[in-house]
Amino acid sequence: MRSVSRFAVLALASALFAPLARAQKLTATPDTIPTTLEDRERALKDIFHQYWEAYLVRYPEFASTIGDTRYDDKVTDFSVGAENAWLAREQDWLLKLAEIDPTGLSDQEKLSQELLIRKFTDDAQGAEFKEWEMPVNQMGGIQIDYAELAGQLTFNTVKDYEDWIARLHALPDAFSQVTTNMSLGIEDGRVPPKFLLEKVLDQVKQITGEKAEDTPFAAPLKKMPASIAAADQDRLKSELLDAVTKEVLPAYMRFQRFLTVTYIPAGRTEPGISALPDGPRYYQYLIKHETTTDLTPEQIHQIGLDEVKRDEAEMLTIAQKLGFKDLTSFRASLKTNPKLKATSGDALLAAYKGYVGPMQAKLPELFGILPKAPLQVVAMPDYMAASAPPAYYVHGTPDGSVPGKLWVDTFNATDRNLYAVEAIAYHEGVPGHHLQISIAQELTDLPEFRKFDSYTAYTEGWALYAEHLGKDAGFYQDPYSDYGRLEADEWRAIRLVVDTGVHSEHWTRQQMVDYFHDHSNIDETTIQTEVDRYIAWPAQALAYKIGQMKILELRARAEKALGSKYDIKAFDDEIVDAGALPLDVLEARVNAWIAGQNRQNSER
């Protein structure tokens, strides 16, 4: 892999270095601070290693999903004490990082140092808002995460099954910790909207209403490897089902009662996060965290309005070419055209696969670096489908033993718009999330934490750029699919409007829905789940459009600066082959690459 070169030092990290280093030197003796280049490189490497190993211990489920099996029998400690202890460790690492003079370090070492300082600083700022007190919503939480986990793991040996059973034994305590945190949230006035919590209750009921053998926790029993002896298979099956019956399902039942009797009645009535005691400040923090910019809610709202207008102008051109005088009449026709709706869940899955295959064949023309990990297109589990987005990506393991999965929501499939499928397939699959995340995981010249960093504005901005890249590659030949591409782009612009609307301008949920209806033809099922998603995840949906616009801005800059020497493969590789980055760091990287390309061209 190419190394990062000529990076400007991050303004944030530079600002932090001096005061943090001064503060630490008040308590540190000179001989504890590394001075020689060799000592500083070693100290930096040690901190990277310590942090990564501690992170895997702190979040053992994540370790399992990337193929590290050392903690397969462990679950996360969700207690407030564990959260505070982790924050304290991060601050200790931050001070040690700030002691290390970056002079003479490689560009990659400097960048890794700066990014980790940035992460620890962001975590410290976020801790003020006690996010652990609102740990569940319909988009995620303990009620979903562990049900989903089994499908992300491999079960090849007796130990794999025994480790999973050990996790099932530990789940009741994990639920107890989460419930305690939620109770603290009630006391602090930090509770999600009541109507979203009712959706969480539905998810829990879906699981508690199943027989033990039909739950997601028992999925590993459906196809046990022949290499496991029959006696062991019988024992493991008995122990696993016993754990589900006597421990896991009762834990879900207790959680169901807590939701019904205590938590849902305490849910807030206003959908926007501004209803929290420190809501406006929290929302501004989330905007910076998710977009890696200093944009205000007002600025983002206006960007959204402008982008919706621009997309609609292009959509009108397609509508007119298809014989319609305006978007209103064209959108009305889309609702009544049966050819544009899926006929079944299987047909919807087939549509996604039909776009992923040709794009995979086209990738060598767009990238010099390709992922090794395979991609599967599969139906989303029933227990989460009713409140999930149309599709989303779940990463595999770096060694490819667990493939990446594009999960397709087949709930109410006949209401899904087929013309939207092509853009989503490129976004969630290739060249979107699967390509970018797999390449990052497969990098060999970065510290491990860099391979798995996920800045939302980068990862989602890239995936939205990938939808645009499909057009560059000659796809979207069907004008309806091309309209779907633009509608998908407008969808992300609408997010800028409605997310800031509900969380900053006190919009109601119905205002969000109405804005979707007024400016898109997105199917009703998706609209309903989407607005609930934005309410549950403030600011997360802002990152897509903000990130995509930055990547497109950088590409236009490269095309103008390099002229005939511009190479789309080289540009795309430059974006994806250093892992996820904050947008300002990405801009510095591309600017340095452009300058380097110009120097090389002038020397030829």
N, C-alpha and C positions, 0 to 999 in steps of 0.2 A: 504494500500500500504506500501511496505517496504520503509524506509527512506534511504537517501544517507548517507553512513558512511565513516569515515576515508579519507575524501578528502584532497589531498594536496592543499594548497593555490595556485591559479593561478599565474603564474609568472607575467603576465601582470598586474593583479590587485595589486599584492604585490609591483610592481615597481611604480604603480600609487599612492598607499596609502600615502607614505611619503611626496612626493613633493606637492600633492594636499592638504593634511592635513596641511602642513606648510603654504601653500599659504592662506588657509582659516583662519587659526588662526591669521593671521596678521590683519584680519578685524573682527573677531568674539571675543566676550568676553567669558571668561571661563564658565560662567553660562549658555551660549547658547549651549554648546556642551554636549551631554548626556554622563554621566560617569558611573552610576551604570548599572549593567547588565539589570535590569528591564527597565530602561530608554532607554538603547541602543536597546533593543528588540522592545520596543514600537516605538521608532523613526524609526527604520528600517521598521517595519510594516506600519507605517504611510506613509513613502516614497513609498513603494510598492503600497499602496492603492491610494495615490495621483497620481502616475504615471499612473496606470491602468485606473482610472476614467478619467484622462485627455486624455489619448490615445483614449478612446472610443468617447470622445467629438471631438477630432481632426479628427478621422476617423469614422464617423457615419455609413458609409456603412459597414465597417467591423463589427461594433457592431451589426448591423442588421443580418449579416450572421451567427453570433454565438448565435442568439436568444435573444439578448438584444434589446428590442423594444423602449427604451426611446428616441432614436434619429432617429426613422424611418422616420421623416419628414425633416431630415437635409441632406445636402451634404457637402463634404469636401471643405474647403477654400483652393484653389490652389494657392493663391497669394504668391508672394515672401515675402511680409510682414508677412504672417501667417507662412511661412516656417522658416523665421528667428526668429520669436517669439518662435516657438516650439524648435528650436535649443538652444535658450537662456534658456528656461525652463529646457531642458535636462542638460545643463551645471550647472545650479543651483542645480538640484538634484544630479548630480555627485559630486559636492563639499560637499554637505551634507552627501552623502554616505561615502565619504572619511574621514569625521570627525569621523565616528562611528568605534570605536576600535572593531575588530571582536573577541577579546579574550573572551572565555566563551560562545559565540553564538553556537547554534546547527550547525551541518554540513550543514543542508539544508539552514539555515539562512545565513551562510557564503557563500555558493555557490550562492544563489540568489543575495546577495550583490555584489559578484564578477562579476556575469554575467551581472547585470544591469550596473555596472561601465564599463564593456567591451563594452556593446551596446552603451552607450552614447559616449564613446571615439571613437568608430568606426563611429558613425554618424557625429561626429565633423570632423573627417578626411575626410569622404565622402563629406561633405558640400563644401570642397575646389573645388570639380569638378562640382558643380552646376547641379546635375542630373535633377533638376526640369526644366532645359532649354531644355531637350530632353525627354519630357514626353510621346511620342507616338511612337509606331512602330507597325508592323503587328501582334506582339504577345500580345500587351496590350496597354492600354491607355483609355482615356475617351470615345472614339468612340466604344469600346468593353465593357468596364467595366459596364456601366449602362445598356446596352442592355442585359448583362448577369445577372445582379443583380436580376431582377424580378424572375428568375427561382430559386434563392437561398432563397427566402422569402416565408412566409406563408401568405395567405389572407383568414382570417376566419371571420373578423368583419368589420363593417363600418369604424372604425378607421384605420384598415390596409389599406383600399383603399384610405381613405382621406390622410393618411400619404404618400402613393405612389404618389398621385396626387400632393401633396405639393413638393415632390422631383422633379417631372416633371416640375413644375413651376420654380424651382431653376436651372434647367439644363442650360438654356441659359447663365446665369451669370457664371456658372462653365466653360462652353466652352469658354467664353470670357477671363477668367483668364488663362486658359490653352493656348489659342492662344497668349496672351500677353507674357507668358513665352517662347513660341516657337519663338516669334519675338526677344526676348532678346537673345535667343540662336543663331539666325542668326547673330546678332551683334557680339557675342563672338566667332563665328566660331564653335559652338557646334550644329551640325545638323546631323541626321542620313543619311545613304546612300540614294541617290535619288531613286534607284530601289525599296528599301523597302518602301519608302513613297508612291510610286505608288500603292503598295499593300494596304496600309492604305486607299488610295483614293477609291480603289475597295470596301473595307469594308463599307465605308461611303455611296458610291453609292448604295450598296445593300439595305441599310436602307432607304435612301431617295427615292428609286424607289418603295417602298411599300406603300400601302394604310395604313392609320392610324391604322385601326383595325387589320392589318396583321403584324404590327411591334412587336418586342419583348416587347415593353413597354405596349402593350395592352393585353399581354398574360394572365394577371390575370382576364380578362373579360370572358375568354372562359368557365370557370366553376365557376360561383359565388355560394357561399354556399346558400343552401335553407333557412338557418336561417336568412339571410338578407332579409328584407321586399321588396316586388316587387317595391314599390315606390322608396326606397333607391337604389335598383339595377338600376333602370332607371336613377336616378339622377347621381349616380356614373359613370355609363357608359358614360353618356353625358359629364360630367365634364372631365373624363379621356381622352376620344377621342378628346375633344376640346383642352385640353392641348397638346396632341400629335400633333394635326393638326396645331395649331396656335403658339406653342412655341418650342416643341422638334424638329419637322421636319424642321422648319425654322432655328433652331440653327445648325442642321446637314448640311443644305444647305449652311449656311454662312461658316461653317468649310470646306465644300467641296470646296467652292470658294477660301478660304484662302490657302488650300493645292494646288489647281491648279495654282493659279496666283502667290503666294508668296513663299510658303514653299518648294514645290517640286523643283522649279527652283534653290533654294538655297541649295538643298541637296548635300552632298559631293559625289565625284565620286569614291574615294578609299574605299573599303569595311571595312578595318581594323580600329580599334579604334586608332591605332597609327597615323592616319591622323589628329587627334585632336591636338590642340596646346600643351597639356600636356598628350598626349595619352599614352606614355610608362609608366609614373608614375601612371596614372589612371588605366591602365591594371594591374599593380602590386598590386595596392590597391584592385581592384576587385578580383584578385586571392586570396588574403588573406581573403577578406570578404566572398567569396563564399566557399573556401576550408578550412578555419580556419587553414591554414598552412603558412609557410614562403617559400614555394617552389617558384622557379623562373620559368619563361616561358620556359627556356632552359631545366631545370630539368623535367618539366612536359611533354614537347615534347618527351624527351627520354623515359620516363616511358611509354608513349603512344606507341611508336615504339616497345618497348620490349613486351608490353601486346598484341599488335596485333600479333606479331610473336608467342607468347605462345598460344593464342586462335586458330590461324590457324593450329598449330600442332595438337590440339585436333580435330578440324574440319576435318582435313585430315583423321584422324583415322575413323571417321564416314563415310566419303565419300568412303574410301576403303572397309569398311564393306558392303557398299551398291553396291559394284562392280565397282567403278570408280577409275582410276589410280591417279588422281590428283584433286585439288580443282577447277581448271579451267573447266574441263569437267563436274564435278558435278554441279557447279554453272550454267553452260550453260543448263544443263538438268532441273534445277529448273525453269528457265525462260519459258520453253516450256511445263511444266507439268500442264495441266489444273486443276488437282485435288488439286493443291497447291494454287489456286487463289479463292478468294470469287466470288460467282456467282451473288451476290446482296448485297445491304446494310443490308437487313434483315438477310441474311446468315452470314454476318460478325458479326452482333450483337449476333446471336445465337452461334457463335463460342466462343465469349468471355464469354457468360453466361455458356456455357458448361464446361469451365475450372474453373470459379469462384465457382460454386456450389460444386464440389468435394473437392476443397481446403478448403472451409468453413467447411466441415465435418471433415477435417483432422486437423484443427487448435488445438483442445484440446491435440493432441499428441506433439505439438510443443511449446505451450504456457500454462502457468498457469493462465495468465490474458487474457481475451478476451474482445473485444469491445462490448458495448451494442447497439451502433448505427447501424441501417440497412444499406445495400449497394444496390444501384440500378445500373443496366447497361443500359444506354440510348444513343440514337443517339445525336451527337453534333449538335447544331443549324446551319442552312445553312449559316448564315451571316458570320461565322468564319471558316467554314470547309475547304475552299479552301486553307488556309494558316496555318492550324493547324497541330500539330503532330498527329500520328495515334490514340492516345488516351491520356486522362489525367484525373486526379482526382480532384473533387471539393468537399471540406469538407461540412458536414452537421452541424447541431447544436448539442451542447453537450447533450441536453435532448432527442435527437433522433426524434424530431418533424419534422425536415427536414433531410432526409436521406443523407448519402454521395452518390455521383454519380460518376460512372466511365463513362465518356463521350467518346464515340467511334466515330471517324471520318469516316463517310460512304461516303465522297466525293470520286469519282472515285474508288468505292469499288472493282470493278473487277480487279484493278491493285494491290490490297493489297495481300501480301503474308500470307496465312493462317498459315504457319508453324511458323510465328513470333508471333502469337496471344497468345499462352500459356504463354510465358515469360512476355509479356506486361500485361496480365490479372493479373499475380501475382504481378507485379511491381506496377501497378496503383490501383489495388483492394486489395485483401488479398493474402499473409500476408504483402503486401507492404503499400502503403500510407493510405488506409482506416484503417487498423488495427492500425498502429503507431499513426496517427493523432487522431483517435477516442479515443484511450487509453489515450493519452496526455490530450485531452480535458476533459476526465472523471476523471482525478486524483483529489483527494480531499485534499492532504497534501502539495500542492505547492501554492505559490502566483499565482494569475490569469495570470500575464504576462508570467510566465514560461509554462503554459499550451498551450500557443499559439505561443511561440517562434519557429522560423523556421530557423535553420542553414542548409543551402543547403547541405553541405557535409554530415550532419547527415541524414536529411530527404531523400535525394536522394540516399545517400550511403546505407541507410537501405533498400530502395525500390529495389536497385540493388542486395543487399544481399538477399532480399526476392526471387528474381528470382533463385538464387543459392539454397536457402532453399527448393524450389520446387523439386529440384533434390534430396536433402537429404530426402525429404518426400516420395520419390518413384514415383514421377510423371515424365513427359517427356518420357512416354513409347514408343511413336512413334519416331523412329530415326530422322525423319524430324523435329519434334518439338524439339528434343534434339539438333539438329543442329541449329534450330532457337534460342535456349537458348544461345548457344555459339556465334552465330552471333549477338545476342543482347548484349552479353558481349563485343564482339569485337567492336560493334557499339560505346559503351561508351569509349573504348580504342581509336578508331578512332577520337572521339571528342577531346581527349587530343592532338592529332597530328594536326587536322585541325583548332581547336580554337586558339591554340598558333601559328599555321602557318599563319592564316589570321591577327591576332591582334598583333603579335610580329615579324613575319618574312616576312610580306608584301606579303603573298600569294594572288593570285587573287581568285575570286569566282570559276572560272573554275578549278583551281588547287584543291580546296576543293572537288568539284564534282568528279574530276578524281581520287583522292585518295580513295573516297568511292567506285568508280567503280573497282579500282584495288584490293581492299581488302574486298569486301563484295558483296552480291547479294541482298542487300536491294532494294526494289522496287523504281522505278524512282520518283514516286510521293513523297515518304517519303524523299528521298535524297534531292530533290529540296527544300522542306519545311524545312528540317533539317539544311542545310547549311545557309539558310536565318535566321533561328532562332539563330544560333551561331553568326552570324554577328550582329543581333539585341541585343542579350544578351551576351556581352563579359564575358567570364570566368564562366558563370552559368553552362554550360555543363561540365566543368572540375570537378565539385564537385561529380558527380556520381561515377566515377571510383576511385577517391581519397578516398571518404568515404567508398566505398565497400571494398577496399583493407585494410583500417584500421580495419574495423569490422572483416574481415576474419583473419587478423593478430592477433587480440585480441582473436578470437575464437581458433585459433591454439595454442596460448599461454596458454589459459585455458585448452584445451585438454591435452597438454603436462604436465602442472603443476598438474592437478587433476587426470589424468590417469583414472582408472576405476570408480572414483567418479564423473567424469564429467557428467553433465546432460544438454542436449540441451535445455530443457524447462526452467531451471533455468538461463542458459546463455542468452537466448532470452529475458526472462523477465527482466533481469538486463539491457539489452540494451534499452528496450522500456519504462520501468516504471518510468522514471524520466523526461520525456519530452525530447525535442530536446536539444542537447549539442554540444559545439565545440569539435572537435576531440581530442584535448589534454585533455580536461576535461573528455571526455568519456574514454580515456585510463586510466586516474587516477582512475576513478570509477571502471573499470573492474579490474585493478591491486589490488585495495582494496578488491574487492569481492573475487578474487582468494585467497588472503592472509587470508581472513575471512573463506573461505571454507576449506582451509588447516588447520587452527586452529581448526575448528569444527571437522574435520575428525580425527585430532590427539588426540582430547579429548574423542573420542568415545571408 
